Amino acid sequence: MLLKRLLVGLPLKTTQAVHERLSKRLALAVFASDPLSSVAYATEEILLVLVLAGAAVVTWSIPISLMIVLLLTIVTISYRQTIFEYPGGGGAYIVAKANLGELPGLTAAAALMIDYVLTVSVSVAAGVAAVTSAVPALFPHREVLGLLGILLLVIINLRGVRESGRIFAAPTYVFIGAILLMLGVGLLQILSGQSAQVLPGQAGTPAPVVEGLTLFLLLRAFSSGCTALTGIETISNGVLAFKRPEAKNAAITMAVMAVILGTMFLGISALAYQYGVLPRADETVVSQIARTVFGEGPLYYLVQASTMLILILAANGAFAGFPRLASLLAKDSYMPHQMAVMGDRLVFSNGIIFLGVFACSLIVLFHGETHALIPLYAVGVFLSFTLSQAGMVRRWVTKRGPHWRKKLVVNGVGAVTTAVATVIIASTK
């Protein structure tokens, strides 16, 4: 009991729940760290597919990145409508179950829960990769480092929502600042003619051409890059975690998150193309870009350290979403009722612990390898996106109300585009 109090803290009264809610600044750190951190590997996943057709084909990374940002914009606008329509929390499970029926709702819930587990394992594995890029001697210890990272996250989240937000706020904003600084300096170098491609000895050795440039290859690259969108639905699940007015604050936070995410993702893709960066087994694409822009100085290590922190802490978005979804399923008798019971610190402790155990299992099974985990990713996310948006379309058709046709078009476009993305991701992976 003494150890529990030392790690988790003293119990909170139920009446203190409203004071545990998050401001927009803290909420961005808690809920947006997952999608924001995906810029550390989304561009790399696109390049890993494109280089199969030769280094010259990587020019396609720019139009593919633009298509993904367009998809991000559509999904963000669609989910903002969901937030205002479901101010009590409008996750895919609630929306699909209420408007499409029990089976679609449970399908969306299952897809999201699998995605939450993968979010933790992929984010932590990618964070460890950022560390081993800067300190190669740690490469053989990826599994142990990943397990320690997940254990730390479990303990932090058991301490409560607001406290975890305060802990995660600084690394999130340092990461945003470091990446934007890297993009800004890189852009200035390009405009002033001072930029140079990665030296041949530093760049990844071009792989032999094993495939031709086909539509299927481009679709595979697109589906791999769609990992940049994972986690953006977490805000709609956790509307009640915001301070009043909850829906308005959640919608603003989602818009800010989308702008930052799109800017960083496009910027990294552009610099990777400009500098001729290719994927390497022992160094990430972001590390290669930072090394080219900043050299081996303190700013390079700032980028790597902040990337490592944001990737490991990005899993916090899943620790915010998984327990809440599990509690909803438990209240509807689809999961053990213990999942709906709040712990001493006014968080769903059982859901947090279960998520940690599942994520640790994946780290062990896949030996802490990010690229081995990625193929399992994104399918569940886009399936839940599609079911949620289809549910909103059905809601506007039946409920109507003010401006219902405009809202119908927005969610209809969201449903169609995410359904197409789901088919592409499922078929190519």
C-alpha positions as CSV (number, residue, x, y, z in Angstrom):
1,M,0.0,0.0,0.0
2,L,2.9,2.4,0.8
3,L,4.5,1.7,-2.6
4,K,1.2,2.3,-4.3
5,R,0.8,5.7,-2.6
6,L,4.3,6.6,-3.4
7,L,3.9,5.8,-7.1
8,V,0.3,6.8,-7.7
9,G,-0.4,9.4,-5.0
10,L,-3.1,10.0,-2.4
11,P,-6.8,9.2,-3.3
12,L,-8.9,12.0,-4.8
13,K,-12.5,12.7,-3.9
14,T,-15.2,12.2,-6.6
15,T,-16.2,15.9,-6.1
16,Q,-12.7,16.8,-7.3
17,A,-13.3,15.3,-10.8
18,V,-14.3,18.7,-12.3
19,H,-11.0,20.2,-11.1
20,E,-9.1,17.4,-12.9
21,R,-10.3,18.6,-16.3
22,L,-7.8,20.0,-18.8
23,S,-7.3,23.4,-20.4
24,K,-6.7,23.5,-24.1
25,R,-3.0,23.9,-23.6
26,L,-2.7,20.7,-21.5
27,A,-5.3,18.9,-23.6
28,L,-3.2,19.4,-26.7
29,A,-0.3,17.7,-24.9
30,V,-2.5,14.8,-23.6
31,F,-4.7,14.0,-26.6
32,A,-2.6,15.3,-29.6
33,S,0.8,13.8,-28.7
34,D,0.0,10.6,-30.6
35,P,-0.8,12.2,-34.1
36,L,1.8,14.9,-33.7
37,S,4.5,12.3,-32.9
38,S,3.6,10.3,-36.0
39,V,5.5,12.8,-38.1
40,A,8.6,11.1,-36.8
41,Y,7.9,7.9,-38.8
42,A,5.1,8.6,-41.3
43,T,7.4,10.1,-44.0
44,E,9.9,7.2,-43.4
45,E,7.2,4.6,-44.0
46,I,6.3,6.3,-47.3
47,L,10.0,6.2,-48.4
48,L,10.5,2.6,-47.3
49,V,7.9,1.6,-49.9
50,L,8.9,4.0,-52.7
51,V,12.6,2.9,-52.6
52,L,11.6,-0.6,-53.7
53,A,11.2,1.0,-57.2
54,G,14.5,2.8,-56.9
55,A,15.8,6.1,-55.4
56,A,14.5,8.2,-58.3
57,V,10.9,7.3,-57.4
58,V,11.0,9.0,-54.0
59,T,9.9,12.2,-55.7
60,W,6.4,10.7,-55.4
61,S,6.6,11.3,-51.6
62,I,5.6,14.9,-52.0
63,P,2.2,14.3,-53.9
64,I,1.5,11.4,-51.6
65,S,2.1,13.6,-48.5
66,L,-0.2,16.3,-50.0
67,M,-2.9,13.7,-50.4
68,I,-2.6,12.6,-46.8
69,V,-2.8,16.2,-45.6
70,L,-5.9,16.7,-47.6
71,L,-7.4,13.5,-46.0
72,L,-6.3,14.9,-42.6
73,T,-8.3,18.1,-43.3
74,I,-11.4,16.2,-44.3
75,V,-11.3,14.0,-41.2
76,T,-10.6,16.9,-38.9
77,I,-13.6,19.0,-40.2
78,S,-15.8,15.9,-40.0
79,Y,-14.8,15.1,-36.4
80,R,-15.4,18.7,-35.3
81,Q,-19.0,18.2,-36.2
82,T,-19.1,15.0,-34.2
83,I,-17.7,16.8,-31.2
84,F,-20.5,19.4,-31.2
85,E,-23.2,16.8,-31.8
86,Y,-21.9,14.5,-29.1
87,P,-20.6,16.9,-26.4
88,G,-20.6,14.0,-23.9
89,G,-18.0,12.2,-25.9
90,G,-18.5,11.1,-29.5
91,G,-16.2,8.2,-30.2
92,A,-16.7,5.9,-33.1
93,Y,-18.4,3.3,-30.8
94,I,-21.0,5.7,-29.5
95,V,-21.8,7.2,-32.9
96,A,-21.9,3.9,-34.8
97,K,-23.9,2.1,-32.1
98,A,-26.5,4.9,-31.8
99,N,-27.0,5.4,-35.6
100,L,-26.0,2.2,-37.3
101,G,-26.8,-0.5,-34.8
102,E,-25.1,-2.8,-32.3
103,L,-22.8,-4.8,-34.7
104,P,-21.3,-1.7,-36.4
105,G,-20.8,-0.1,-33.0
106,L,-18.9,-3.1,-31.6
107,T,-16.9,-3.4,-34.8
108,A,-15.8,0.2,-34.4
109,A,-15.0,-0.4,-30.7
110,A,-12.9,-3.5,-31.5
111,A,-11.0,-1.7,-34.2
112,L,-10.3,1.3,-31.9
113,M,-9.1,-0.9,-29.0
114,I,-6.7,-2.8,-31.2
115,D,-5.4,0.5,-32.5
116,Y,-4.9,1.9,-29.0
117,V,-2.7,-1.1,-28.1
118,L,-0.7,-0.6,-31.3
119,T,-0.4,3.1,-30.7
120,V,1.4,2.4,-27.4
121,S,3.7,-0.3,-28.8
122,V,4.5,1.6,-32.1
123,S,5.0,4.9,-30.4
124,V,7.3,3.4,-27.7
125,A,9.2,1.4,-30.3
126,A,9.7,4.4,-32.5
127,G,10.8,6.5,-29.5
128,V,13.4,3.9,-28.7
129,A,14.6,4.0,-32.3
130,A,15.1,7.7,-32.0
131,V,17.4,7.0,-29.0
132,T,19.4,4.3,-30.7
133,S,19.8,6.5,-33.8
134,A,21.7,9.0,-31.6
135,V,23.3,6.4,-29.3
136,P,23.9,3.2,-31.5
137,A,25.4,1.3,-28.5
138,L,21.8,1.0,-27.1
139,F,20.5,-0.7,-30.3
140,P,20.7,-4.3,-28.9
141,H,18.6,-3.3,-25.9
142,R,15.5,-2.0,-27.7
143,E,13.1,-4.5,-26.1
144,V,14.1,-3.7,-22.5
145,L,14.0,0.1,-23.2
146,G,10.5,-0.3,-24.7
147,L,9.2,-2.2,-21.7
148,L,10.6,0.3,-19.3
149,G,9.0,3.1,-21.3
150,I,5.5,1.5,-21.1
151,L,5.9,0.8,-17.4
152,L,6.7,4.5,-16.8
153,L,3.6,5.5,-18.8
154,V,1.4,3.2,-16.8
155,I,2.6,4.7,-13.5
156,I,2.2,8.3,-14.7
157,N,-1.4,7.7,-16.0
158,L,-2.4,6.0,-12.8
159,R,-1.6,9.3,-11.0
160,G,-4.5,11.0,-12.7
161,V,-5.5,13.0,-15.8
162,R,-4.4,16.5,-14.9
163,E,-1.1,15.4,-13.4
164,S,-0.3,13.4,-16.5
165,G,-1.2,16.4,-18.6
166,R,1.3,18.6,-16.7
167,I,4.0,16.0,-17.1
168,F,3.5,15.6,-20.8
169,A,3.0,19.3,-21.7
170,A,6.7,20.3,-21.7
171,P,8.0,17.4,-23.9
172,T,5.1,17.9,-26.4
173,Y,5.8,21.6,-26.8
174,V,9.6,21.2,-26.9
175,F,9.1,18.6,-29.7
176,I,6.9,21.0,-31.7
177,G,9.4,23.8,-31.2
178,A,12.4,21.6,-32.2
179,I,10.8,20.2,-35.3
180,L,9.5,23.7,-36.5
181,L,13.0,25.1,-35.8
182,M,14.5,22.3,-37.9
183,L,12.0,23.0,-40.7
184,G,12.6,26.8,-40.5
185,V,16.4,26.5,-40.6
186,G,16.2,23.9,-43.4
187,L,14.0,26.2,-45.4
188,L,16.3,29.2,-45.0
189,Q,19.3,27.0,-46.1
190,I,17.4,26.0,-49.2
191,L,16.3,29.5,-50.0
192,S,19.8,30.9,-49.5
193,G,21.4,28.1,-51.5
194,Q,23.3,26.7,-48.6
195,S,21.5,23.4,-48.5
196,A,23.3,20.2,-49.5
197,Q,22.2,16.7,-50.0
198,V,23.2,14.0,-47.4
199,L,26.7,12.9,-48.1
200,P,26.9,9.5,-49.9
201,G,28.6,7.9,-46.9
202,Q,25.9,9.1,-44.6
203,A,22.8,8.3,-46.7
204,G,21.2,4.9,-46.8
205,T,22.6,2.6,-49.4
206,P,20.1,2.6,-52.3
207,A,18.4,-0.7,-52.4
208,P,18.2,-2.6,-55.6
209,V,15.1,-2.1,-57.7
210,V,12.8,-4.9,-56.8
211,E,9.5,-3.5,-58.1
212,G,8.4,-1.3,-60.9
213,L,6.6,2.0,-60.4
214,T,3.0,0.8,-60.4
215,L,-0.3,2.2,-59.0
216,F,-0.3,-0.6,-56.4
217,L,3.2,0.6,-55.2
218,L,2.0,4.2,-54.9
219,L,-1.2,3.0,-53.0
220,R,1.0,1.0,-50.6
221,A,3.1,4.1,-50.0
222,F,0.0,6.2,-49.4
223,S,-1.4,3.6,-46.9
224,S,1.9,3.5,-45.0
225,G,1.9,7.3,-44.7
226,C,-1.7,7.3,-43.4
227,T,-0.2,6.4,-40.0
228,A,0.2,10.1,-39.7
229,L,-3.6,10.3,-39.0
230,T,-3.7,7.7,-36.2
231,G,-4.9,9.0,-32.9
232,I,-6.7,12.2,-34.1
233,E,-10.1,10.7,-33.0
234,T,-9.0,10.6,-29.4
235,I,-10.2,14.2,-28.8
236,S,-13.7,13.3,-29.8
237,N,-13.6,10.4,-27.3
238,G,-12.5,12.6,-24.4
239,V,-14.6,15.7,-24.7
240,L,-15.6,15.5,-21.1
241,A,-11.9,15.7,-20.0
242,F,-11.9,19.4,-21.2
243,K,-12.8,22.4,-19.1
244,R,-16.1,24.1,-19.8
245,P,-17.3,24.8,-22.5
246,E,-16.1,21.3,-23.3
247,A,-17.2,20.9,-26.9
248,K,-15.9,24.3,-28.0
249,N,-12.5,23.7,-26.3
250,A,-12.2,20.2,-27.8
251,A,-13.0,21.5,-31.3
252,I,-10.5,24.3,-31.1
253,T,-7.8,21.9,-29.8
254,M,-8.5,19.5,-32.7
255,A,-8.2,22.3,-35.3
256,V,-4.9,23.5,-33.8
257,M,-3.6,19.9,-33.7
258,A,-4.4,19.4,-37.4
259,V,-2.6,22.6,-38.5
260,I,0.5,21.7,-36.5
261,L,0.5,18.1,-37.7
262,G,0.0,19.0,-41.4
263,T,2.8,21.6,-41.3
264,M,5.3,19.3,-39.6
265,F,4.5,16.3,-41.8
266,L,4.7,18.2,-45.1
267,G,7.9,20.0,-43.9
268,I,9.7,16.7,-43.1
269,S,8.6,15.1,-46.4
270,A,9.9,18.2,-48.3
271,L,13.3,18.3,-46.5
272,A,13.7,14.5,-46.9
273,Y,13.2,15.0,-50.7
274,Q,15.4,18.1,-50.8
275,Y,18.3,16.5,-48.9
276,G,18.0,13.1,-50.7
277,V,17.4,11.2,-47.5
278,L,16.7,7.5,-47.8
279,P,15.6,5.1,-45.0
280,R,18.4,3.4,-43.0
281,A,18.2,0.4,-40.7
282,D,20.3,2.1,-38.0
283,E,19.1,5.8,-38.3
284,T,15.7,7.4,-38.7
285,V,14.8,9.8,-41.5
286,V,14.2,12.6,-39.0
287,S,17.6,12.0,-37.4
288,Q,19.3,12.2,-40.9
289,I,17.5,15.5,-41.6
290,A,18.4,17.0,-38.2
291,R,22.0,15.9,-38.7
292,T,22.1,17.6,-42.1
293,V,20.5,20.8,-40.9
294,F,22.2,21.2,-37.6
295,G,25.3,19.0,-37.8
296,E,26.4,17.2,-34.7
297,G,25.7,20.1,-32.3
298,P,23.3,20.5,-29.4
299,L,20.3,21.3,-31.7
300,Y,20.6,17.9,-33.3
301,Y,20.5,16.2,-29.9
302,L,17.5,18.4,-28.9
303,V,15.6,17.1,-31.9
304,Q,16.4,13.5,-31.1
305,A,15.7,13.8,-27.4
306,S,12.4,15.6,-27.9
307,T,11.5,13.1,-30.6
308,M,12.2,10.2,-28.2
309,L,10.1,11.8,-25.5
310,I,7.1,12.7,-27.6
311,L,7.1,9.2,-29.2
312,I,7.1,7.5,-25.9
313,L,4.7,9.9,-24.3
314,A,2.4,9.8,-27.5
315,A,1.2,6.6,-26.1
316,N,-0.5,8.7,-23.5
317,G,-3.3,9.4,-26.1
318,A,-4.1,5.7,-26.0
319,F,-3.9,5.7,-22.2
320,A,-6.5,8.4,-22.3
321,G,-8.7,6.7,-24.9
322,F,-8.6,3.0,-24.2
323,P,-9.8,3.1,-20.6
324,R,-12.7,5.5,-21.5
325,L,-13.8,3.3,-24.3
326,A,-13.4,0.2,-22.1
327,S,-15.6,1.8,-19.5
328,L,-18.3,2.5,-22.0
329,L,-18.2,-1.1,-23.2
330,A,-18.4,-2.3,-19.6
331,K,-21.4,-0.2,-18.9
332,D,-23.1,-1.8,-21.9
333,S,-22.1,-5.2,-20.5
334,Y,-19.6,-5.9,-23.4
335,M,-16.6,-6.0,-21.1
336,P,-16.1,-6.9,-17.4
337,H,-17.8,-4.3,-15.2
338,Q,-14.5,-3.7,-13.3
339,M,-13.4,-1.7,-16.4
340,A,-16.0,1.0,-15.6
341,V,-14.8,1.4,-12.0
342,M,-12.6,4.5,-11.3
343,G,-9.5,4.1,-9.2
344,D,-8.3,6.3,-6.3
345,R,-7.0,9.0,-8.6
346,L,-10.3,9.3,-10.6
347,V,-9.0,7.3,-13.6
348,F,-10.0,3.9,-15.0
349,S,-7.1,2.1,-13.5
350,N,-8.0,-1.4,-14.7
351,G,-8.1,-0.2,-18.3
352,I,-4.7,1.5,-17.9
353,I,-3.1,-1.7,-16.6
354,F,-4.7,-3.9,-19.2
355,L,-3.5,-1.6,-22.0
356,G,0.1,-1.6,-20.6
357,V,0.1,-5.4,-20.4
358,F,-1.1,-5.8,-24.0
359,A,1.4,-3.3,-25.4
360,C,4.3,-4.9,-23.5
361,S,3.3,-8.2,-25.1
362,L,3.6,-6.7,-28.6
363,I,7.0,-5.2,-27.8
364,V,8.3,-8.6,-26.8
365,L,6.6,-10.5,-29.7
366,F,8.0,-8.1,-32.4
367,H,11.3,-7.5,-30.7
368,G,10.7,-3.8,-30.4
369,E,10.9,-3.3,-34.1
370,T,8.9,-0.3,-35.4
371,H,8.7,-1.4,-39.0
372,A,7.4,-4.9,-38.0
373,L,4.5,-3.3,-36.0
374,I,3.5,-0.7,-38.6
375,P,1.8,-3.1,-41.0
376,L,-0.7,-3.9,-38.3
377,Y,-1.4,-0.2,-37.8
378,A,-3.9,2.2,-39.4
379,V,-6.5,-0.4,-40.7
380,G,-8.4,-0.3,-37.5
381,V,-8.2,3.5,-37.3
382,F,-9.7,4.1,-40.7
383,L,-12.3,1.4,-40.2
384,S,-13.5,3.3,-37.1
385,F,-13.3,6.6,-39.0
386,T,-15.6,5.3,-41.7
387,L,-18.1,3.8,-39.3
388,S,-18.2,7.0,-37.3
389,Q,-18.7,9.2,-40.3
390,A,-21.3,6.9,-41.8
391,G,-23.1,7.1,-38.4
392,M,-23.1,10.9,-38.6
393,V,-24.6,10.8,-42.1
394,R,-27.4,8.6,-40.9
395,R,-28.0,10.9,-38.0
396,W,-28.4,14.0,-40.2
397,V,-30.7,12.1,-42.5
398,T,-33.0,11.1,-39.6
399,K,-32.6,14.0,-37.2
400,R,-32.1,16.9,-39.7
401,G,-32.2,20.2,-37.8
402,P,-30.5,23.5,-38.7
403,H,-28.1,23.4,-41.6
404,W,-28.4,19.6,-41.8
405,R,-27.7,19.4,-45.5
406,K,-24.4,21.2,-45.1
407,K,-23.5,18.9,-42.2
408,L,-24.6,15.9,-44.2
409,V,-22.2,16.8,-47.1
410,V,-19.3,17.3,-44.7
411,N,-19.7,13.9,-43.0
412,G,-20.6,12.3,-46.3
413,V,-17.3,13.4,-47.8
414,G,-15.6,12.2,-44.7
415,A,-17.3,8.8,-44.8
416,V,-16.5,8.2,-48.5
417,T,-12.8,9.3,-48.3
418,T,-12.1,7.3,-45.2
419,A,-13.8,4.3,-46.7
420,V,-11.6,4.5,-49.8
421,A,-8.6,4.9,-47.6
422,T,-9.7,1.8,-45.5
423,V,-10.0,-0.3,-48.7
424,I,-6.6,0.9,-49.9
425,I,-4.9,0.2,-46.6
426,A,-6.5,-3.2,-46.1
427,S,-5.8,-4.4,-49.7
428,T,-2.2,-3.1,-49.9
429,K,-1.2,-4.4,-46.4
